[in-house]
Amino acid sequence: MEFTLSAAERFGICNPAVQKQQILATNRDAWTYYGIQLTPEDAGMILKTAEKAMQAQELVQFGDGITPRLIHWFLPSGYLGTRYALRIAALTEAFFQIKGSLQALYDEADDPECVLSDNAILDYMYRFYVSPTCAGDTEEMLTQCERIVVGGMRRLLEYRATQRKAAQEEVGDPELRMLYADRLHQEALPDAFESEYEQEAYDYAYREEMRQDVFGNYAEDYDEENAVHTRGTYAEELEEALRRNPAFLLPSRAQEADWDRMTEEWESQDAAEQQEEA
């Protein structure tokens, strides 16, 4: 079947010419506030990089391309001035690699309620990118995203799958539960000895956790010769938060709404710029 432009529009796939115009429309903000801009040749190179990255990850981008949004997101970083076009191309490629890694987890888990939006991926990328451990190094940013964000998503999906399985096993066969309702109720009554033991174990664990928070591991935390010393960085704080509760990986609805408003403003500004140039 021939894949025509009308078919592309019907399925929401943006054609390369439109994507190129959208990328170049970001030049207004980039030049006005940061003194950098992309040429038409730069935009073409970035599009080819994005296309190869999507093919490598077996992804299809519907709607507008991600690069204009990525440019607006990363402009304030302070690291794009040198080799601007190449840096945007590298960040675009990194985005699709992260998205591809996440998509592989989604396909395996079949948990549609546990997904990171494109805005969430960009925000994680940006926070790593501007952190002292990366300082504008795209490869290091990608390494940390794959290790912490993708790793955190894997643990979160596994945890949710375990919770669903436990809930299903607890419910069991509804007919049998009705037949043995009285006995099940007796077994569910708390035992006083077990309750006291659990409380004592909880108190002990809490005291140990507080002690660790206060004193920490002196050798690891304060050894200045430790090459992987990251205490206090965004990477360490996020990794620690995800160890405590992997659900922290998912942004709140309020945060997602703020990102949506921000990206809509960028898109409207770029659309106005395209109309002026036309």
ABEGO torsion letter per residue (X at the ends): XBBBAAAAAAAGBBBAAAAAAAAAAAAAAAAAAAGBBBBAAAAAAAAAAAAAAAAAAGBBBBEBBAAAAAAAAAAAAGAAABGAAAAAAAAAAAAAAAAAAAAAAAAAAGBAABBBBAAAAAAAAAAAAABAAAGGBAAAAAAAAAAAAAAAAAAAAAAAAAAAAAAAAAAEBAAAAAAAAAAAAAAABBBAAAAAAAAAAAAAAAAAAAAAAAAEBAAAAABAABAABABGBAAAAAAAAAAABAAAABBBAAAAAAAAAAAAAAAAAAAAAAAAAX
